[in-house]
Amino acid sequence: METQTKLTTVKILKGVYSNFKSVSFDSDVTLQKLVNRTVERYVTDELFRNEMNEYLKLQISGSQF
């Protein structure tokens, strides 16, 4: 079965990405795997979607994040 992908560009906060690299260094999780799994869960899990919609920890005044 052929896997279809969509090439996209996203901006990620430097500190968040640095922390991700540190935490995921010894695991098999890549940013691509994390994004695909998170998007799938966001689409299929209403509780997770609500949690992400209400997550304010990264919200900086005037920021799109």
TATASUL-V604829 format. One record per backbone hydrogen bond with DSSP energy under -0.5 kcal/mol. CO is the residue of the C=O (numbers start at 1). NH is the residue of the N-H. If there is no record, write none. Layout:
co={CO;CO}
nh={NH;NH}
//
This chain:
co={13;14;15;16;17;18;19;20;21;22;24;30;31;32;33;34;35;36;37;38;39;40;41;44;45;46;47;48;49;50;51;52;56;60}
nh={17;18;19;20;21;22;23;24;25;25;27;34;35;36;37;38;39;40;41;42;43;44;45;46;49;50;51;52;53;54;55;55;59;63}
//
